[in-house]
Amino acid sequence: MKSTFRVAIVALTLTTACLAQESLVTIRSRGGQKCPPGEVDKIYLSAYSAVREEFGGKGAAGTRATLVLGADKNGVDFEKREIWLVRWDRDFFAQGVVVLAFSDLMPTERRMAVAKRALGWVEPTIDAVQGGK
């Protein structure tokens, strides 16, 4: 019984170590561009965690994403979970991660509620400006 338990603990430890080394970001490069994969992972986890902390989100450290280097323009594709960069730029990459993390961590219903509240604030402002003319 003890030996079975030890084997299970060792297997669990090895599995956890392997999973921890697996990157959350797949890097696709067009035109042979390169970036430091270790830095990509660190920035991804750091930016995702910062958004989670800022907005009180819960859940995993981040969901998988793809970094596309050599894109025609800098941007984010939400459906494909891709961050497009013309060339490696750690600041633009962090901004892309923040946008993806925000989308992940703020449910659609909450985003809609915030937008509705914002529009509610606009109405009195418009009325006050128009009433003053």
N, C-alpha and C positions, 0 to 999 in steps of 0.2 A: 504494500500500500504506500509506504513512504517513498519507495523508488519511483512508483508511478506518479506520485505527486511532484517529485523533484524533476522528472522528465517533463511534466506538464509546465512547470515553472520555467525551466530552461527554454522550452519551445515558445512559450509566451514571451519571454524576454527577447529571444532572437527575432521573433516576428515583429515585436514592437520596435526593435532597433532597425530592422529593414524598412519598416513603414516610415519611420522617422527620417530616413535618408531619402525617401522618395520625394521628388520635387513636386510642388503644386503648380509650377509653371513650366509649360512646354515651350521651348524656344524654336521658332522657325526663322531661318535666315534666308533672305533673298540677296543675291550678289555677294555672298561670302562674308557678310558682316558678322562681327563677333561681339560678344559681351561677356562679362564675368558671371557664369552661372551661379556661383555662390552668392554674389552680391544681389543678383536678381531675386533669389529666394529670401535673403535677409530683408530686402526692401519690401517684397510682397508681404511677408509675415508682419513686418513692422507697421506698414501702412494699413493693412487690414485690421490689425489689433488696435491701432489708433482710432479708426472709425468706429469699431465696436465699442471701445471705451467711451468715445465722445457721445454716441447715441444710445448707449446702454443696451446694445444688441446682445443676443445670446447665440450660441452655436459654435461651430467648428472654427478653427483658426483661419479658414478660408476655403473656398472651393476652387477647383482647378480652373486655370486660365491659360491662354496661349499668348506669348509675346511674338509678334511678327516684326522682324527687323527688315529694313529696306522697303517699307511700304511707300505708297505714293504720297501719303499725308499722315500726320499724327492724328490718332483718334481711337475710339473704343467702339467695338461691335458688341452690344449687349447680348444679342441672341447667341452668338458664337463664343462669347466670353473671350474676345481677343482684344489685345492692346496693340495698336499699330504705331510703330515708330519709324520715321524716315531713317534715323540712325540712333544708336544707343544713346540715351539721355536719361540719367537716373532720376532727374526731377520730373520729366514728362511721364516716365514709367510710374513713379509714385503717384502722380496725379491720376493716371489711368486706373491704378489699383484702388485709389480712394473712391473713384466714381463707381467701379464695379462693386466694391464693398458696400457702399451706400445703397446701391440697388438691391444687394442681397439682404442687408440688415434692416432696411425699412420696408415693411410689407406694403403692398399696393394700397390697401385700405388706409393705412396711416399716411402715405403720401397724398392720397386723395383728400383726406381730412385736413391736412396741412394746407393744401392748395385751396380748398374751400374756405378755410379760415382766412387765408391771405386775401381772397377775393372779397370776403366779408369786410375786411378792413379797408378795401379800396372804395366801396360804395359810400361810406360817410365822407371820405376825403373828396370824392368827386362831387357829392351833393354840396359840401361846404364851399368848394371852389366855384361851382356853378351858381350857387346862391349869392356869392359875394360879387358877382358881376352885374 
